[in-house]
Amino acid sequence: MTKLKLGALVDEKPVRLTLELPAGVHRDLVTYAEILSRETGQPNEPAKLIAPMLARFMATDRAFAKARRRHS
């Protein structure tokens, strides 16, 4: 079994954004959603993965955490 960085998604009230993704990033996002669905047993819409992925990225970015502490 693959160990993905994301687990089951939490359903929260969203803020709507419109963005464009390169085609390759979208293909990878679709593939990631398929793999995550198999692992968690829950259907996952690729677009709904973007927010948790960004959150995970920012949570593990040490330079961002340091800058955010200085900014607060």
Beta strands, then each sheet from edge to edge (+ up, - down):
end
